[in-house]
Amino acid sequence: MYFFDRAFRAFFLGGSLFAALSMLVWWLNYPLAITAFSGVDAMYWHAHEMVFGYALATISGFLLTAVMNWTGLNSASGKALASLFVLWFVARVGFLINLPLAFIALLDIGFTLGLFLHFFIPIYKTKQWKQIGLSVKFLLLIVANGLFYAGALGFFQQGVYWGVIGGLFLVLAINLTMMRRLIPFFTEKALGLPEKDNVKWIDGLAIGGFLALMCAAALAPNHWITSMVAFPLALIHFLRWYKWHHPKVWKIALLWPLYVSYAFMILGMLLYGFVGLKMLSESLAIHALAAGGIGLLCSSIMARISLGHTHRNVFEPPKWLVPVFFILTVTALVRVVLPMVDSAHYLLWMQLSQWGWISAFTLLSIIYWPILTKPSPPKQTGILL
Protein backbone atom coordinates (compact mmCIF):
# COMPACT_ATOMS: atom_id res chain seq x y z
CA MET A 1 0.00 0.00 0.00
CA TYR A 2 2.95 2.29 -0.74
CA PHE A 3 0.67 4.64 -2.74
CA PHE A 4 -0.83 5.81 0.57
CA ASP A 5 2.38 5.57 2.56
CA ARG A 6 2.90 9.33 2.16
CA ALA A 7 0.40 12.02 1.18
CA PHE A 8 2.38 13.42 -1.73
CA ARG A 9 1.66 10.47 -4.06
CA ALA A 10 -2.14 10.48 -4.02
CA PHE A 11 -2.73 14.19 -3.55
CA PHE A 12 -0.12 15.39 -6.06
CA LEU A 13 -1.37 13.05 -8.77
CA GLY A 14 -5.03 13.59 -7.93
CA GLY A 15 -4.60 17.36 -7.84
CA SER A 16 -2.77 17.48 -11.17
CA LEU A 17 -5.32 15.30 -12.95
CA PHE A 18 -8.18 17.26 -11.43
CA ALA A 19 -6.60 20.56 -12.51
CA ALA A 20 -6.76 19.44 -16.14
CA LEU A 21 -10.20 17.81 -15.93
CA SER A 22 -11.92 20.61 -14.06
CA MET A 23 -10.57 23.22 -16.48
CA LEU A 24 -11.86 21.16 -19.40
CA VAL A 25 -15.28 21.12 -17.76
CA TRP A 26 -15.05 24.87 -17.18
CA TRP A 27 -14.16 25.40 -20.87
CA LEU A 28 -17.23 23.37 -21.87
CA ASN A 29 -19.39 25.63 -19.71
CA TYR A 30 -17.87 28.96 -20.72
CA PRO A 31 -19.08 31.55 -21.68
CA LEU A 32 -22.68 30.30 -21.63
CA ALA A 33 -22.38 28.66 -18.20
CA ILE A 34 -25.68 26.86 -18.70
CA THR A 35 -24.79 24.13 -16.21
CA ALA A 36 -25.19 24.43 -12.46
CA PHE A 37 -23.07 21.98 -10.50
CA SER A 38 -25.29 20.53 -7.76
CA GLY A 39 -27.11 23.86 -7.81
CA VAL A 40 -23.92 25.96 -7.65
CA ASP A 41 -23.42 28.52 -10.42
CA ALA A 42 -20.69 27.35 -12.83
CA MET A 43 -18.46 30.37 -12.17
CA TYR A 44 -18.48 29.82 -8.42
CA TRP A 45 -18.02 26.07 -8.88
CA HIS A 46 -14.91 26.82 -10.94
CA ALA A 47 -13.57 29.24 -8.33
CA HIS A 48 -14.27 26.90 -5.42
CA GLU A 49 -12.75 23.85 -7.11
CA MET A 50 -9.58 25.63 -8.13
CA VAL A 51 -9.04 26.56 -4.47
CA PHE A 52 -10.46 23.65 -2.46
CA GLY A 53 -10.01 21.05 -5.19
CA TYR A 54 -6.75 21.59 -7.02
CA ALA A 55 -4.70 23.94 -4.83
CA LEU A 56 -5.63 22.36 -1.50
CA ALA A 57 -4.82 18.88 -2.82
CA THR A 58 -1.29 19.95 -3.69
CA ILE A 59 -0.84 21.70 -0.35
CA SER A 60 -2.13 18.58 1.41
CA GLY A 61 0.34 16.40 -0.44
CA PHE A 62 3.25 18.59 0.59
CA LEU A 63 2.42 19.55 4.17
CA LEU A 64 1.00 16.21 5.32
CA THR A 65 4.22 14.64 4.09
CA ALA A 66 6.31 17.38 5.68
CA VAL A 67 4.62 17.15 9.08
CA MET A 68 5.55 13.47 9.30
CA ASN A 69 9.18 14.37 8.63
CA TRP A 70 9.10 17.22 11.16
CA THR A 71 7.50 15.22 13.96
CA GLY A 72 8.59 11.64 13.25
CA LEU A 73 4.97 10.51 13.72
CA ASN A 74 3.09 8.30 11.26
CA SER A 75 0.16 10.72 11.24
CA ALA A 76 -1.07 10.75 7.64
CA SER A 77 -0.42 7.32 6.20
CA GLY A 78 -2.19 4.11 5.26
CA LYS A 79 -5.94 3.83 5.87
CA ALA A 80 -6.19 7.25 7.53
CA LEU A 81 -4.62 8.94 4.51
CA ALA A 82 -6.67 6.87 2.07
CA SER A 83 -9.87 7.88 3.87
CA LEU A 84 -8.90 11.55 3.70
CA PHE A 85 -8.15 11.26 0.00
CA VAL A 86 -11.50 9.55 -0.63
CA LEU A 87 -13.31 12.47 1.02
CA TRP A 88 -11.48 14.91 -1.26
CA PHE A 89 -12.05 12.76 -4.36
CA VAL A 90 -15.76 12.02 -3.86
CA ALA A 91 -16.50 15.69 -3.13
CA ARG A 92 -14.88 16.66 -6.44
CA VAL A 93 -16.74 13.96 -8.37
CA GLY A 94 -19.94 14.81 -6.52
CA PHE A 95 -20.15 18.21 -8.19
CA LEU A 96 -19.52 16.70 -11.63
CA ILE A 97 -22.33 14.14 -11.31
CA ASN A 98 -24.70 16.50 -9.46
CA LEU A 99 -24.92 14.73 -6.12
CA PRO A 100 -27.02 16.56 -3.48
CA LEU A 101 -25.15 19.68 -2.37
CA ALA A 102 -25.67 18.96 1.33
CA PHE A 103 -23.96 15.57 0.88
CA ILE A 104 -21.04 17.17 -0.99
CA ALA A 105 -20.74 19.79 1.76
CA LEU A 106 -20.55 17.07 4.40
CA LEU A 107 -17.76 15.30 2.51
CA ASP A 108 -15.81 18.42 1.63
CA ILE A 109 -15.95 20.02 5.06
CA GLY A 110 -15.01 16.61 6.42
CA PHE A 111 -11.95 16.69 4.18
CA THR A 112 -10.85 20.15 5.37
CA LEU A 113 -11.49 19.12 8.98
CA GLY A 114 -9.47 15.93 8.48
CA LEU A 115 -6.67 17.92 6.87
CA PHE A 116 -6.51 20.21 9.89
CA LEU A 117 -6.48 17.32 12.36
CA HIS A 118 -3.85 15.32 10.47
CA PHE A 119 -1.62 18.39 10.51
CA PHE A 120 -2.37 19.80 13.95
CA ILE A 121 -2.39 16.66 16.13
CA PRO A 122 1.24 15.65 15.43
CA ILE A 123 2.28 19.29 15.88
CA TYR A 124 0.50 19.36 19.25
CA LYS A 125 1.91 16.00 20.39
CA THR A 126 5.50 17.03 19.63
CA LYS A 127 5.01 20.64 20.78
CA GLN A 128 6.36 22.12 17.54
CA TRP A 129 4.70 25.47 18.15
CA LYS A 130 6.56 27.19 15.30
CA GLN A 131 4.14 25.39 12.97
CA ILE A 132 1.06 26.69 14.78
CA GLY A 133 0.55 29.46 12.21
CA LEU A 134 0.02 26.88 9.47
CA SER A 135 -2.37 25.00 11.76
CA VAL A 136 -4.45 28.14 12.25
CA LYS A 137 -4.65 28.66 8.47
CA PHE A 138 -5.90 25.10 8.02
CA LEU A 139 -8.50 25.72 10.74
CA LEU A 140 -9.66 28.90 9.00
CA LEU A 141 -9.98 26.96 5.73
CA ILE A 142 -12.70 24.89 7.42
CA VAL A 143 -14.51 28.14 8.20
CA ALA A 144 -14.09 29.45 4.65
CA ASN A 145 -15.35 26.21 3.12
CA GLY A 146 -18.26 26.23 5.56
CA LEU A 147 -19.15 29.79 4.51
CA PHE A 148 -19.16 28.73 0.85
CA TYR A 149 -21.58 25.87 1.44
CA ALA A 150 -23.73 27.94 3.79
CA GLY A 151 -24.10 30.47 1.00
CA ALA A 152 -24.66 27.84 -1.71
CA LEU A 153 -27.35 26.17 0.40
CA GLY A 154 -29.10 29.50 0.93
CA PHE A 155 -28.33 30.05 4.60
CA PHE A 156 -26.00 33.03 4.24
CA GLN A 157 -26.23 35.57 1.42
CA GLN A 158 -22.55 36.52 1.20
CA GLY A 159 -21.30 33.04 2.03
CA VAL A 160 -20.32 31.91 -1.46
CA TYR A 161 -18.21 34.99 -2.23
CA TRP A 162 -16.63 35.20 1.20
CA GLY A 163 -15.91 31.48 1.18
CA VAL A 164 -14.14 31.62 -2.18
CA ILE A 165 -12.16 34.80 -1.42
CA GLY A 166 -11.30 33.62 2.07
CA GLY A 167 -10.22 30.23 0.76
CA LEU A 168 -8.11 31.79 -1.99
CA PHE A 169 -6.26 34.14 0.36
CA LEU A 170 -5.74 31.44 2.99
CA VAL A 171 -4.27 29.11 0.37
CA LEU A 172 -2.07 31.98 -0.80
CA ALA A 173 -1.03 32.66 2.79
CA ILE A 174 -0.02 29.01 3.18
CA ASN A 175 1.85 29.19 -0.11
CA LEU A 176 3.64 32.37 0.94
CA THR A 177 4.67 30.68 4.18
CA MET A 178 6.05 27.76 2.16
CA MET A 179 7.86 30.14 -0.18
CA ARG A 180 9.32 32.06 2.75
CA ARG A 181 10.97 28.84 3.89
CA LEU A 182 11.73 27.12 0.60
CA ILE A 183 12.82 29.71 -1.97
CA PRO A 184 15.88 30.96 -0.04
CA PHE A 185 16.75 27.37 0.99
CA PHE A 186 16.43 25.95 -2.54
CA THR A 187 18.36 28.90 -3.99
CA GLU A 188 21.23 28.51 -1.55
CA LYS A 189 21.44 24.73 -2.06
CA ALA A 190 21.19 24.85 -5.85
CA LEU A 191 23.75 27.64 -6.27
CA GLY A 192 26.04 26.80 -3.35
CA LEU A 193 25.42 30.13 -1.64
CA PRO A 194 25.94 30.87 2.07
CA GLU A 195 22.81 30.81 4.20
CA LYS A 196 21.22 34.22 4.76
CA ASP A 197 18.62 35.27 7.29
CA ASN A 198 15.34 36.79 6.15
CA VAL A 199 14.71 40.38 7.18
CA LYS A 200 12.25 40.23 10.08
CA TRP A 201 10.59 43.59 9.50
CA ILE A 202 9.92 42.68 5.87
CA ASP A 203 8.46 39.34 6.94
CA GLY A 204 6.25 41.03 9.53
CA LEU A 205 4.88 43.59 7.10
CA ALA A 206 4.42 40.94 4.40
CA ILE A 207 2.32 38.77 6.72
CA GLY A 208 0.32 41.55 8.34
CA GLY A 209 -0.28 43.37 5.09
CA PHE A 210 -1.50 40.23 3.33
CA LEU A 211 -3.99 39.59 6.13
CA ALA A 212 -5.22 43.17 5.74
CA LEU A 213 -5.58 42.71 1.97
CA MET A 214 -7.60 39.52 2.52
CA CYS A 215 -10.04 41.43 4.74
CA ALA A 216 -10.24 44.34 2.31
CA ALA A 217 -10.80 42.05 -0.68
CA ALA A 218 -13.59 40.19 1.12
CA LEU A 219 -15.38 43.26 2.50
CA ALA A 220 -14.73 46.09 0.02
CA PRO A 221 -12.63 45.12 -3.02
CA ASN A 222 -13.65 48.24 -4.96
CA HIS A 223 -12.93 50.70 -2.15
CA TRP A 224 -9.92 52.99 -2.00
CA ILE A 225 -8.93 51.39 1.32
CA THR A 226 -8.04 48.25 -0.64
CA SER A 227 -5.65 50.36 -2.74
CA MET A 228 -4.07 51.81 0.40
CA VAL A 229 -3.26 48.27 1.50
CA ALA A 230 -2.41 46.70 -1.85
CA PHE A 231 0.12 49.16 -3.29
CA PRO A 232 2.56 49.21 -0.33
CA LEU A 233 2.06 45.47 0.18
CA ALA A 234 3.17 44.77 -3.39
CA LEU A 235 6.29 46.87 -2.76
CA ILE A 236 7.11 44.97 0.45
CA HIS A 237 6.83 41.62 -1.30
CA PHE A 238 8.88 42.87 -4.23
CA LEU A 239 11.66 43.85 -1.83
CA ARG A 240 11.64 40.32 -0.43
CA TRP A 241 11.60 38.81 -3.94
CA TYR A 242 14.57 41.00 -4.88
CA LYS A 243 16.50 40.02 -1.74
CA TRP A 244 16.06 36.32 -2.53
CA HIS A 245 16.85 36.67 -6.23
CA HIS A 246 20.13 35.63 -7.82
CA PRO A 247 20.82 35.93 -11.59
CA LYS A 248 21.68 32.23 -11.85
CA VAL A 249 18.25 31.02 -10.70
CA TRP A 250 17.01 31.25 -14.30
CA LYS A 251 19.29 28.36 -15.26
CA ILE A 252 17.75 25.96 -12.71
CA ALA A 253 14.63 24.18 -14.03
CA LEU A 254 13.06 23.59 -10.61
CA LEU A 255 13.95 27.01 -9.25
CA TRP A 256 12.94 29.73 -11.69
CA PRO A 257 9.21 28.78 -11.62
CA LEU A 258 9.19 29.61 -7.89
CA TYR A 259 10.41 33.12 -8.64
CA VAL A 260 7.92 33.56 -11.49
CA SER A 261 5.14 32.30 -9.23
CA TYR A 262 6.03 34.84 -6.54
CA ALA A 263 6.21 37.57 -9.20
CA PHE A 264 2.65 36.76 -10.28
CA MET A 265 1.49 36.94 -6.67
CA ILE A 266 3.10 40.36 -6.34
CA LEU A 267 1.43 41.39 -9.61
CA GLY A 268 -1.91 40.27 -8.18
CA MET A 269 -1.38 42.41 -5.08
CA LEU A 270 -0.50 45.38 -7.30
CA LEU A 271 -3.57 44.85 -9.47
CA TYR A 272 -5.78 44.80 -6.38
CA GLY A 273 -4.61 48.38 -5.86
CA PHE A 274 -6.14 49.33 -9.20
CA VAL A 275 -9.25 47.29 -8.38
CA GLY A 276 -9.70 49.48 -5.30
CA LEU A 277 -9.52 52.54 -7.55
CA LYS A 278 -12.18 50.96 -9.80
CA MET A 279 -9.77 50.90 -12.72
CA LEU A 280 -9.64 47.12 -13.20
CA SER A 281 -11.85 44.08 -12.80
CA GLU A 282 -11.21 42.08 -9.63
CA SER A 283 -11.04 38.96 -11.81
CA LEU A 284 -7.69 40.05 -13.25
CA ALA A 285 -6.12 40.45 -9.82
CA ILE A 286 -7.55 37.11 -8.68
CA HIS A 287 -6.18 35.28 -11.71
CA ALA A 288 -2.75 36.83 -11.32
CA LEU A 289 -2.72 35.43 -7.78
CA ALA A 290 -4.28 32.10 -8.76
CA ALA A 291 -3.42 31.14 -12.34
CA GLY A 292 0.07 32.58 -12.16
CA GLY A 293 0.90 32.40 -8.48
CA ILE A 294 -0.77 29.21 -7.27
CA GLY A 295 -0.59 27.38 -10.60
CA LEU A 296 3.15 27.74 -11.01
CA LEU A 297 4.02 27.32 -7.35
CA CYS A 298 1.97 24.18 -6.77
CA SER A 299 3.17 22.53 -9.99
CA SER A 300 6.82 23.27 -9.24
CA ILE A 301 6.48 22.11 -5.62
CA MET A 302 4.86 18.90 -6.88
CA ALA A 303 7.66 18.42 -9.38
CA ARG A 304 10.45 18.84 -6.88
CA ILE A 305 9.00 17.10 -3.82
CA SER A 306 7.94 14.07 -5.87
CA LEU A 307 11.50 13.60 -7.07
CA GLY A 308 13.08 14.06 -3.65
CA HIS A 309 10.67 11.77 -1.82
CA THR A 310 10.96 8.98 -4.40
CA HIS A 311 14.79 9.01 -4.10
CA ARG A 312 15.38 10.73 -7.44
CA ASN A 313 17.86 13.49 -8.14
CA VAL A 314 16.18 16.90 -7.88
CA PHE A 315 19.04 18.42 -9.89
CA GLU A 316 18.19 16.22 -12.89
CA PRO A 317 14.42 16.63 -13.37
CA PRO A 318 12.48 15.19 -16.34
CA LYS A 319 13.26 17.15 -19.50
CA TRP A 320 9.59 17.82 -20.28
CA LEU A 321 9.11 19.81 -17.08
CA VAL A 322 10.45 23.02 -18.62
CA PRO A 323 7.69 23.06 -21.29
CA VAL A 324 5.11 22.56 -18.51
CA PHE A 325 6.37 25.60 -16.60
CA PHE A 326 6.72 27.64 -19.80
CA ILE A 327 3.13 26.87 -20.84
CA LEU A 328 1.82 27.80 -17.38
CA THR A 329 3.75 31.08 -17.45
CA VAL A 330 2.40 32.01 -20.89
CA THR A 331 -1.08 30.87 -19.86
CA ALA A 332 -1.09 33.23 -16.88
CA LEU A 333 0.16 36.12 -19.01
CA VAL A 334 -2.56 35.45 -21.59
CA ARG A 335 -5.23 35.29 -18.87
CA VAL A 336 -4.13 38.40 -16.97
CA VAL A 337 -2.20 40.77 -19.24
CA LEU A 338 -3.80 40.39 -22.67
CA PRO A 339 -7.34 41.26 -21.47
CA MET A 340 -5.91 44.53 -20.14
CA VAL A 341 -4.31 45.49 -23.46
CA ASP A 342 -6.94 44.02 -25.81
CA SER A 343 -10.29 43.58 -24.08
CA ALA A 344 -12.08 43.21 -27.44
CA HIS A 345 -10.78 39.63 -27.68
CA TYR A 346 -11.45 38.71 -24.06
CA LEU A 347 -13.19 35.45 -24.94
CA LEU A 348 -10.24 34.36 -27.08
CA TRP A 349 -7.75 35.06 -24.29
CA MET A 350 -9.94 33.15 -21.84
CA GLN A 351 -10.15 30.09 -24.05
CA LEU A 352 -6.44 30.12 -24.89
CA SER A 353 -5.60 30.28 -21.20
CA GLN A 354 -8.02 27.46 -20.44
CA TRP A 355 -6.38 25.20 -23.00
CA GLY A 356 -2.92 26.23 -21.86
CA TRP A 357 -3.81 25.14 -18.31
CA ILE A 358 -5.34 21.86 -19.57
CA SER A 359 -2.27 21.10 -21.72
CA ALA A 360 0.24 21.89 -18.97
CA PHE A 361 -1.41 19.79 -16.27
CA THR A 362 -2.11 16.92 -18.64
CA LEU A 363 1.58 16.85 -19.54
CA LEU A 364 2.58 17.16 -15.88
CA SER A 365 0.30 14.23 -14.99
CA ILE A 366 1.79 12.08 -17.74
CA ILE A 367 5.35 12.88 -16.62
CA TYR A 368 4.69 12.12 -12.96
CA TRP A 369 2.31 9.17 -13.30
CA PRO A 370 5.09 6.55 -13.23
CA ILE A 371 7.03 8.48 -10.58
CA LEU A 372 4.05 8.64 -8.21
CA THR A 373 2.40 5.28 -8.91
CA LYS A 374 5.45 2.99 -8.87
CA PRO A 375 7.72 2.05 -5.96
CA SER A 376 10.70 4.33 -5.43
CA PRO A 377 14.04 3.33 -7.01
CA PRO A 378 17.29 3.15 -5.00
CA LYS A 379 18.26 6.56 -3.64
CA GLN A 380 20.05 8.88 -6.08
CA THR A 381 22.10 11.99 -5.41
CA GLY A 382 20.07 15.03 -4.43
CA ILE A 383 18.37 16.64 -1.45
CA LEU A 384 14.99 15.51 -0.20
CA LEU A 385 13.33 18.91 -0.12
Secondary structure, 3 states (H helix, E strand, C coil): CHHHCCHHHHHHHHHHHHHHHHHHHHHHCCCCCCCEECCEEHHHHHHHHHHHHHHHHHHHHHHHHHHHHHHCCCCCCHHHHHHHHHHHHHHHHHHHCCCCHHHHHHHHHHHHHHHHHHHHHHHHHHCCHHHHHHHHHHHHHHHHHHHHHHHHCCCCCCHHHHHHHHHHHHHHHHHHHHHHHHHHHHHHHHHCCCCCCCCHHHHHHHHHHHHHHHHHHHHCCCCHHHHHHHHHHHHHHHHHHHHHCCHHHHHCCCCHHHHHHHHHHHHHHHHHHHHHCCCCCHHHHHHHHHHHHHHHHHHHHHHHHHHHHCCCCCCCCCCCHHHHHHHHHHHHHHHHCHHHHCHHHHHHHHHHHHHHHHHHHHHHHHHHHHHHHCCCCCCCCCCCC
